[in-house]
Amino acid sequence: MTITRTPLLDVAFPADFTPGARSAVTTCLRIQPAEKVTLITDQATIEIAASIVRELETLGCPWNGFVLEELAPRPLAGMPAEVLADMETSQVSIFAVQVQQNELLSRRQMTDVVNRRRMRHAHMVNITPQIMLEGMRADFAAVDRLSQCVLERVNRATAVRATTAAGTEIRAELNPSYKWLKTSGIISPDKWGNLPGGEVFTAPGEVNGTFVVDGVVGDYLCQRYGSLAATPMTITIANNRIVACTSSNTQLQDDFWEYTHRDENSDRVGEFAIGTNIGVTRVIGNILQDEKFPGIHIAFGDPYGQHTGAKWTSSTHIDVVGLHFNIWLESPSGEEQIMHEGRFLIQP
């Protein structure tokens, strides 16, 4: 059944969640009192959802809240019809849930509605109390200014080159037909965004080289393995495809290989991104926050073609995060270094 306002409003939550919840509602989503909101959560995340609901109630906007376990067994085979129907009459949606294995289809059904209706959508996948106290307390206005500065530069670039002391050495040739997008935490109808936000991304033309994952991997593998600082994974990429991956953690290596070989494009680089959340100062082993860490992350699988313009698709999408990057942008006017050992060299 649908969870009504009264139970969610009655759920107690730590007062420390309030600044992050308020930032989500007022700064990031800029919800207006006349706008209707669909909030989707689960039992594991209900306290965080309750803090957001309290802000919605204070704002005075209409909202409906759903706890997934009340609607369907987990892992979800698809997004419950009640949720999708409610989204059809909302201007804003919030997804604060701990995801489980093989639930990507259900999330895609949700974001299909978001994209079609041009909703402002906050994707808070695997949000935790720690993230509410860290990443969600970032100065998103400052993150947005830096993100815009990066966006202006990458839009002039023809390629991005990146290295790390850990062994990453990659070059991404850019396709001028593919669009760069800014998801800085200030969410617009143009592109739904993760919260906490802070990245500029595109679908690359072609990536070649070596990417050392000493941060985290995405989706449910992130919950399984956390930080990879002690057991980094090295991925070799040629012509935009994975040709090898190695790690001293052979189970991680095997799980990642299986994930990235589920369909014909699961092993293809679909996203090339620069993290811009300067409020995030360390990797915590959670992809939702860690992919916003200043530096480079890439994803294998679906290229978010509705937004980037890439014409191919995949049923999967998994991010990988590295640390302490040096980044150069190549353009007809020469090469510009924008990051040195994880610190931006440019200012808004």
N, C-alpha and C positions, 0 to 999 in steps of 0.2 A: 504494500500500500504506500501511498505518498505520505511522507512525513510532513505534518502540519507545522505552522509557526510555533505553536506552544511548546512542543518537545524541544526543538532546537533552541528556542529562547530560554528554556529552563536548564540547558546543559551548562554546567560551570566550566570555566576556562581560566588559565592564568592571566592575570592583569597585564603581564608583559607581552601578551599577544596583541594588545590593543593598538599600539603604534603601527605594526605591520598590517593589521587588518584595515585600519583607517587609511593607510597609504594605498592599499589595493583598491578600496572603494572610491576614495576622493581624488587621489593623485593619478593613479595608473589608469583606472577605468573611467574616472570623471562621471560617475553615475549621477543623473539628475532625478529629483523627486518624482517626476512624472513617468520615469522609465521603469519597465518591468524587468525583473531579474530572475533567471533560472539558476539555482545553485545546486550542484551535484556533489555529493560527498559519500563517505563510507564510514563504517564504525571505527576504523582505525584513525580517522582524521576528523572525527566529529567535534572535538574541542576546538580545533582551528576553524572549522566551518561555523561553529557557534560564535566565535569572535567576529567573524565576517558578518554573520546574520545580525549581531547586535548593532554593527555599524549601518547596515541596511535599514534596520528598524529606526535607528536614530535619524537617518536621512529622511525616512518617511515614504520610501518608494515601495511599490507592490513587489512581492517576491514569492516564489515557491521553492521549497527545499526538498531534495530527494536523497535518501540514504539507500545506496544501491542494494545492500543486503536485504532490504525490505521489499525489493522489486523482483530480484532474480538471483539465482545461485552464482557464486563466483568460482572460477574466473568466468567473466561474461562471454556468452556466445555472441551477443549483440547488445547494443544500447537499448535498454527497456523502452517500449513504445511510449509510456507515460512521459518519460523525460523528453524524447524527441518531439512529442506533441506540444509539450509546454514551451519548448524553445521556439516553436513556430509563432508564438505570440509575445516573445520577449525581445528586448533590444540588447540585452546584456546577458552573458552566461559566465559562470564560474565553475571550474572543475577542480575540486580539491580532494584527491583520491590517491590511495596507495595502489598502484597498478599491479596486476598479477600476470603471469605468463599467458601468452596467446590472447590478450585482450586488445591488441592493436586495432582489430576490425571494429570493435565497439567505439573506440575513440575516433576512428575515421568517420563512422556514421554520424557522430556528434559534430565533428568539424566540417563535414559536408553541409550540414544545416547552417553552421556559422558562416561558411564561405558563400553559400547561396543567398543567405539573407543579409550578408554584410553586418553581422553582429560584432560587437566588441566582446571578445572572449578572453578570459584569463585562464590559462592552462597551468594549474598548480599541481602537476603530477609528482607524487611522492614528496609533497611538502611535509616538513617536519617542524617540531618546536624550535630546533636549532636554526632553521632557515627563517622562521618568523622573527627570531631575535637577531639575525645577522643580515642576510641578503635582502629581506623585506624592509629593513630599516635604512637601506641605501638612499642617498639623495638622488632620486630619479630624474629631477630636473638637470642636475649636473651630468648624470649618466647620459641623458638625452643630448645634451650639448656636445659631449665628447663623441657620441655615436654619430651625430650629424657631421662632425668634423671628419671622422673616419669615412663616412659614406661619401662625402664630397671627393675625397682623395681616391677611393677605390673605383668610383665611377669614371675617373680619368685613366685608370690603370689598364694595362693589357695583360699583366701577369703579377702574381704574388710569389715571392720566394721567402722561405722560412727555415730557420735552423734552431737547434737547441744543443746544449752541452751533452745531453743524454744520447744524442745521435740522430735526431730528426734532421732530415735534409730533403725538403720537398719544394717543388715548383708547380704552381697552378696557373695554367694558361686560361685566360678568361674569354668567355663567349660574349661578344657585344650584344647578342640577341637575348641574353639572359639578364634579368633584372636583379640588382642588389636591393635588399630590404633591410630596414632598420627596425628592430624590436627592442627598444630601449627601456621598456617598462611603461612607457606612455602608449597605451593601446588605442588603436584607431580601427575604423571599419576596413581599412585597406589590408590589414593582416592581423589575425589573432596572435597573441603572444604569450610566452611563458611568464610567470611571475615566480621569483624575481626575474626581471628582464635585464637586458644588457648585451646585445650582440648585433652585428651587421653581417648578413650572409647572402649567398647566392648559390646557384648551381654552377659548378665550374665547367669550363670547356674541357680541359684535360689535366689530370694530376699525375705526376710521376715522382718517384723517390721513396724515401723511407720515413715513416711516421712512428715515433716511439710514444706509446701510451703509458705515461707515468702518472697520469691523473686518474681518470675513471673511464669505464665504458658505460653505455646507456641501457635503457629499457630495464627489464627485470634482472639483467646481469649486474647492474649497478648494486642492487640490493644484495645480490649473492656474493659479490666480490669486494665491494667498497673501493677504497683507495688502492691503487696499484703501485704505490711508491716502492714497496719492497719486492714486487714481482711484476715489473713493467712488461708490456707486450710490444714487440716490434712488428710492424706491418709493412710489407713491401708492396708498392703500388706501381703498376705499369699500364700506360694507356687507360688510366682511370679505373683499373680493376685490381682487386687484391690478387697477388700471385703467391704470397706466403705470409704466414704470421707465426711468431714463435714467442714462447714465454716459459720461464722455469715452472710456472703453474700450468701444467699440461691440461688440467681440467678446464681452466679458463680458455686456454688456446683452443681446445676442442669445442667448447660451447660457443665461442665466438665464430669459429669456422662454420659450425652448423647453422648458426643464425644468419650468417652472410652468404649462405648458399641454398636458400629456400626457393628462389625463383631466378629467372635469367638476369635480373638486375640487382639482386640483393648484395652482390659484391662490387657494385659500381659506386663511385663517389658521387653522391647526390647533393651534398651540401658542403660548402666551404665557408667557414665563419670566423670572425674575429670577435672575441669576447671583450666587452667594454664596461662591465660593471666594476668601477673603481672602488665601490664599497665592499667588494669581496676581496679579502686579503689572503685567503688560504683555501686549499682544497679540503673538503670535509667528507668525501666519499659519497656524494649525492649529486647525480647528473643535473638535476633541476637547477641547483646553484652553481655547481662546478663548471658547467659549460659557459657560464657568464664570466668566469675568471679571466682577467686580461691575458690574451694570447690567442692561439689558434685551436679550433676544434673542427673536425670534419665528421661527416656522417655517410654511411654506406646505405644505399637503398633509395627510397622515394625522394625525388628532388623538389617536392612541393611545387609541381609544375603550374598549378593554378595561380601561383604568385610569382615564381621565378621565370616562367615561360618555357621551361624545359618540356620537351614533348614526350618523354618516356616516363614510365611508372614502375613501381615495385610495390609488393605487398608488405615490405619491411622497411624499417628506418632505424638505424642504431648509431649513436654518436660515440666518438672517442676523443678524449681530452689529453693534451700534453701540457707541459709546464715550462716556464722561463724561456719564452721565445724571443728570437731576433726576427724581425719582419721587415722586408723591403718591398716596395711597390715599384714595378717597372712600368714605364710609359714612354711615349715618343720623345718626351723631353729629358729622359734619363731615369735614374733610380733614386728613390727616396726611402731612407730608413725611418720607420714610424714607431718601432719598438726595439728596446735593447734589454735583454735578459728580463723580460716580463714587465718592463716599465715603458709606458708611452712616452715618445719623444715629441709629440704634438700636443698643442693646447687648443681648446675651442676659441 
